[in-house]
Amino acid sequence: MNKYSPSLSRLVMLAQGRPSLLALPLILYQDQEDLDDQQLAAGLGCSVDMLTRLALCERPRPAPHFREDVERIAHYIQADPMQLAMVIRAAESREALRQRAVAAQDRAQRTLLAARDNEEACNE
């Protein structure tokens, strides 16, 4: 009965590159919390099959629409709205921290390259 799983799994993998969808923040959340699909689904109060649908959902809009959007998504995947809201907030926080870390690393690398270039120019 689950003949569409491979196709949906592929869509989720592709969706990780789409910032408007929940796929990437959920993957980051699972990785950082060391949760497998069964544990995440249990925490949300939904079936594992619904995680694919969740990953393909658009992110909830900011307040004042956040609650309404989360409730709609929770109804769609048959999950607990409060748990879903907490997971989404935590996932988005982790994603923001990851983006800041990558940006800081990029700035540090550019600073080192600039310093090296400056040192090479002074040695010429």
C-alpha positions as CSV (number, residue, x, y, z in Angstrom):
1,M,0.0,0.0,0.0
2,N,3.0,2.3,0.5
3,K,4.1,2.1,-3.1
4,Y,4.7,5.9,-3.3
5,S,7.2,6.1,-0.4
6,P,10.4,6.0,-2.6
7,S,9.0,8.9,-4.7
8,L,8.0,10.9,-1.6
9,S,11.4,10.2,0.1
10,R,13.1,11.6,-3.0
11,L,10.9,14.7,-2.9
12,V,11.8,15.2,0.8
13,M,15.5,15.0,-0.2
14,L,15.0,17.6,-2.9
15,A,12.9,19.7,-0.5
16,Q,15.8,20.2,1.8
17,G,17.1,22.7,-0.6
18,R,13.9,24.7,-0.5
19,P,14.0,27.2,2.4
20,S,10.2,27.7,2.3
21,L,9.6,24.1,3.3
22,L,10.0,22.3,6.7
23,A,12.3,19.6,5.3
24,L,15.7,21.1,6.2
25,P,14.8,22.4,9.7
26,L,13.3,19.0,10.6
27,I,16.4,17.1,9.4
28,L,18.6,19.5,11.5
29,Y,16.4,19.0,14.5
30,Q,16.5,15.2,14.2
31,D,20.3,15.3,13.8
32,Q,20.9,17.5,16.8
33,E,18.4,15.7,19.0
34,D,19.7,12.3,17.8
35,L,16.1,11.2,16.9
36,D,15.1,8.6,14.4
37,D,11.8,8.9,12.5
38,Q,10.0,6.7,15.0
39,Q,11.1,8.9,17.9
40,L,10.2,12.2,16.1
41,A,6.8,10.8,15.1
42,A,6.1,9.6,18.7
43,G,7.0,13.1,20.0
44,L,4.7,14.7,17.6
45,G,1.9,12.1,18.2
46,C,1.7,11.2,14.5
47,S,2.6,8.2,12.4
48,V,6.0,7.8,10.8
49,D,4.4,8.0,7.4
50,M,3.2,11.5,8.1
51,L,6.7,12.8,8.6
52,T,7.2,12.9,4.8
53,R,4.1,15.0,4.5
54,L,5.3,17.3,7.3
55,A,8.7,17.8,5.6
56,L,6.9,18.8,2.4
57,C,4.7,21.4,4.1
58,E,5.5,25.1,3.8
59,R,6.8,26.7,7.0
60,P,4.3,28.4,9.2
61,R,4.1,32.2,8.7
62,P,5.2,34.4,11.5
63,A,2.8,35.7,14.1
64,P,0.0,36.4,14.1
65,H,-0.5,33.5,11.6
66,F,1.9,31.0,13.2
67,R,-0.6,29.3,15.5
68,E,-3.2,29.0,12.8
69,D,-0.7,27.6,10.3
70,V,0.7,25.1,12.9
71,E,-2.8,23.9,13.7
72,R,-3.6,23.4,10.0
73,I,-0.4,21.4,9.5
74,A,-1.0,19.4,12.7
75,H,-4.5,18.5,11.5
76,Y,-3.1,17.5,8.1
77,I,-0.5,15.2,9.6
78,Q,-2.7,14.1,12.6
79,A,-0.2,15.4,15.2
80,D,-0.4,17.3,18.4
81,P,-0.4,21.0,17.6
82,M,1.5,22.1,20.7
83,Q,4.3,19.5,20.2
84,L,4.5,20.4,16.5
85,A,4.8,24.1,17.4
86,M,7.6,23.4,19.8
87,V,9.4,21.2,17.3
88,I,9.1,23.8,14.5
89,R,10.4,26.6,16.8
90,A,13.3,24.4,18.0
91,A,14.1,23.4,14.4
92,E,14.1,26.9,13.2
93,S,16.2,28.1,16.1
94,R,18.8,25.4,15.3
95,E,18.7,26.3,11.6
96,A,19.3,30.0,12.5
97,L,22.3,29.0,14.7
98,R,23.7,26.9,12.0
99,Q,23.4,29.7,9.5
100,R,25.1,32.1,11.9
101,A,28.0,29.6,12.4
102,V,28.5,29.2,8.7
103,A,28.5,32.9,8.2
104,A,31.0,33.4,11.0
105,Q,33.2,30.7,9.6
106,D,33.0,32.4,6.2
107,R,33.9,35.8,7.6
108,A,36.9,34.3,9.5
109,Q,38.1,32.6,6.3
110,R,37.8,35.8,4.4
111,T,39.7,37.6,7.1
112,L,42.5,35.1,7.0
113,L,42.7,35.3,3.2
114,A,42.8,39.1,3.3
115,A,45.6,38.9,6.0
116,R,47.5,36.5,3.8
117,D,47.1,38.7,0.7
118,N,48.2,41.7,2.7
119,E,51.3,39.8,4.0
120,E,52.2,38.7,0.5
121,A,51.8,42.3,-0.8
122,C,54.1,43.6,2.0
123,N,56.7,40.9,1.2
124,E,56.9,41.9,-2.5
